[in-house]
């Protein structure tokens, strides 16, 4: 079955409907276009973290903030690495000019 990204609201509705037990899980999965494995993964996330467990793929706000900070630092490191390379090439260029 092709992967489908459920919104947080749809994931919550799916899990709550499954926990009620009124509709078979296979029918719910078909209705929402997900596999039963996806349902059980979402159910386990919900049980582990409540409603917040389904938001942001089970990641807390703190984890999301830390991931964003890591991304920012990686970008800064990339810029600084590029600056160092440019400075090295500039230094090589001028050192060759001075030797002539």
Secondary structure, DSSP 8 states (H G I E B T S, - for coil): -------HHHHHHHHHHHHHTSS-HHHHHHHHT--HHHHHHHHHHHHHHHHHHHGGGG--HHHHHHHHHHHHHHHHHHHHHHHHHHHHHHHHHHHHHHH-
